[in-house]
Amino acid sequence: MEPIAYQEMAAGEESAVCQLVAGIFNEYVAPDYGQDGIDEFFRFADPDAMKERKLAGGFVLVAKTLENWLEYWSFSHPTA
């Protein structure tokens, strides 16, 4: 198995990250949640909200070798 290499998400990639996360969420997670939970998730998984969190010190790591994205908040807690 090839090691996974990560890089920080570049400015302007927020929409692509959120689209990928939304597709996975809608297919595998959303069916187990009510509308309130789904709405809350999409308030968080929103390109503008992601930009704001990044400006506040958060960052997003993009896996370079897999179609997989991870967002880290406060440098220690994976949130997506």
C-alpha positions as CSV (number, residue, x, y, z in Angstrom):
1,M,0.0,0.0,0.0
2,E,1.3,3.4,-1.0
3,P,1.8,5.9,1.8
4,I,-0.7,8.8,1.9
5,A,0.8,12.2,1.3
6,Y,-1.1,15.3,2.5
7,Q,-0.9,19.0,1.7
8,E,-2.7,22.0,3.0
9,M,-5.8,22.9,0.9
10,A,-5.2,25.8,-1.4
11,A,-7.4,28.9,-1.3
12,G,-10.3,28.4,-3.7
13,E,-10.6,24.7,-3.2
14,E,-13.3,25.0,-0.5
15,S,-16.2,24.3,-3.0
16,A,-14.5,21.1,-4.3
17,V,-13.9,19.9,-0.7
18,C,-17.4,20.5,0.3
19,Q,-18.8,18.8,-2.8
20,L,-16.8,15.7,-2.1
21,V,-17.8,15.7,1.6
22,A,-21.5,16.3,0.7
23,G,-21.6,13.4,-1.7
24,I,-20.2,11.0,0.9
25,F,-22.4,12.4,3.7
26,N,-25.6,12.2,1.5
27,E,-24.9,8.6,0.5
28,Y,-23.7,7.1,3.7
29,V,-24.6,9.3,6.7
30,A,-27.6,11.4,6.0
31,P,-30.1,8.5,5.8
32,D,-29.5,7.9,9.5
33,Y,-30.2,11.5,10.5
34,G,-33.2,13.8,10.8
35,Q,-33.5,17.0,8.8
36,D,-32.2,19.1,11.8
37,G,-29.0,17.0,11.8
38,I,-28.6,17.2,8.1
39,D,-29.1,21.0,8.1
40,E,-26.5,21.4,10.9
41,F,-24.0,19.3,9.0
42,F,-24.4,21.5,5.9
43,R,-24.0,24.7,7.9
44,F,-20.6,23.3,8.8
45,A,-19.7,21.8,5.4
46,D,-20.2,25.0,3.6
47,P,-17.4,26.7,1.5
48,D,-17.9,30.1,3.2
49,A,-17.9,28.6,6.7
50,M,-14.8,26.7,5.8
51,K,-13.1,29.9,4.6
52,E,-14.0,31.6,7.9
53,R,-12.7,28.7,10.0
54,K,-9.4,28.8,8.0
55,L,-9.1,32.5,8.6
56,A,-9.6,31.9,12.3
57,G,-6.7,29.5,12.5
58,G,-8.1,26.2,11.3
59,F,-6.8,24.3,8.3
60,V,-7.7,21.7,5.8
61,L,-5.5,18.8,4.7
62,V,-6.0,17.3,1.3
63,A,-4.8,13.7,0.6
64,K,-2.7,13.9,-2.5
65,T,-2.9,10.2,-3.3
66,L,-6.5,9.4,-2.5
67,E,-9.8,11.1,-3.1
68,N,-10.1,11.8,0.5
69,W,-10.1,15.1,2.5
70,L,-9.6,15.8,6.2
71,E,-10.3,19.1,8.0
72,Y,-8.5,19.8,11.2
73,W,-9.7,22.4,13.6
74,S,-7.5,23.9,16.4
75,F,-4.7,21.7,15.1
76,S,-5.7,18.6,17.1
77,H,-9.2,17.5,16.5
78,P,-10.3,16.0,13.1
79,T,-13.8,17.2,12.3
80,A,-14.6,15.9,8.9
